[in-house]
Amino acid sequence: MGGKKTRTPAEQVKKLMKSGKVKKKCCQSKPRCSKCPVLALKRLKAA
């Protein structure tokens, strides 16, 4: 086990937003959904 703190999925998404990996808002556009915060949150919750 590494020295990483466990974060809630919401905190992880906030961190991704800050680093520019995820957009601030969901734009409801399929082609750009790779950066969707809503889908990022769903993915992290599923993981």
C-alpha positions in Angstrom: 0.0 0.0 0.0 1.3 3.4 -1.0 1.3 6.6 0.9 -1.7 7.9 -1.0 -4.6 9.3 1.0 -8.0 7.9 -0.1 -10.2 10.7 -1.5 -13.9 10.8 -2.2 -14.8 10.7 -5.9 -16.0 14.3 -5.7 -12.6 15.5 -4.4 -10.8 13.6 -7.1 -13.0 15.3 -9.8 -12.2 18.7 -8.2 -8.5 17.9 -8.5 -8.9 16.9 -12.1 -10.7 20.2 -12.8 -7.9 22.1 -11.3 -5.3 20.3 -13.4 -7.4 21.0 -16.5 -8.2 17.3 -17.2 -11.9 17.8 -16.7 -14.2 20.7 -17.6 -16.1 22.7 -14.9 -19.5 22.0 -16.4 -21.2 19.2 -18.4 -21.9 20.6 -21.9 -24.3 17.7 -22.9 -22.3 17.2 -26.1 -21.3 13.6 -26.9 -18.0 14.3 -28.8 -16.6 16.3 -25.9 -17.7 13.9 -23.2 -14.2 12.7 -22.5 -13.8 15.7 -20.3 -17.2 15.7 -18.7 -17.2 16.1 -14.9 -20.4 14.2 -14.5 -19.1 11.2 -16.4 -15.7 11.5 -14.6 -17.6 11.3 -11.3 -19.5 8.3 -12.4 -16.3 6.5 -13.5 -14.6 7.2 -10.2 -17.6 6.0 -8.2 -17.7 2.8 -10.3 -14.0 2.1 -9.9 
